Amino acid sequence: MSEPKRKTVLLVEDNEDNLVVYRTILDYVGYHVLEARDGEEGIRLARQEHPDLILMDISIPKIDGWEATRRLKADPGTRAIPVIALTAHALEEDRQKALQAGCNSYLAKPVEPRRVVEEVRRFVGPPAD
C-alpha cells in the first residue's frame, strides 16, 4: 500500500508570524504546505507545483495578491486552482474586489487558524485521499 497523497496548499504571505501560524496549523492537520513571500514567487510556485489550493495574502511585495490572483486565473494551467484571499482589508468593497480578481473565497485578518483550516477543507476536502 502506498501512502495517501497529501493535498498541497500554497501559502502566499509575507508576514513571518502569519506564515508560521498558518503553516503550522495546516501542516498539523495533514496538508503539505508550500510557501511564497511575494506575488512573483507565488505565481511561479503555483505554475510549477500546481497546488490544490492557494491562500493569498493581498498586501504582499512585488505583485500584490489581487494582481497575482488575476494572473493565475487568466492562465489555463492555474485557472482551476481555488484561491482564498487572506487580508486585513475587511470592507465589503474589498470582499467584492477579491471576488472580481478571481478569488473563490475571502477571509479577513485576523482570522483564527481553525477558520482557515475549515475554509481549506471546504474547497479541497480532507488533507489526504
Stockholm file with secondary structure:
# STOCKHOLM 1.0

chainA/1-129         MSEPKRKTVLLVEDNEDNLVVYRTILDYVGYHVLEARDGEEGIRLARQEHPDLILMDISIPKIDGWEATRRLKADPGTRAIPVIALTAHALEEDRQKALQAGCNSYLAKPVEPRRVVEEVRRFVGPPAD
#=GR chainA/1-129 SS CCCCCBCEEEEECCCHHHHHHHHHHHHHHTCEEEEESSHHHHHHHHHHHCCSEEEEESSCSSSCHHHHHHHHHHSTTTTTSCEEEEESCCSHHHHHHHHHHTCSEEEESSCCHHHHHHHHHHHHCSSBC
#=GC SS_cons         CCCCCBCEEEEECCCHHHHHHHHHHHHHHTCEEEEESSHHHHHHHHHHHCCSEEEEESSCSSSCHHHHHHHHHHSTTTTTSCEEEEESCCSHHHHHHHHHHTCSEEEESSCCHHHHHHHHHHHHCSSBC
//
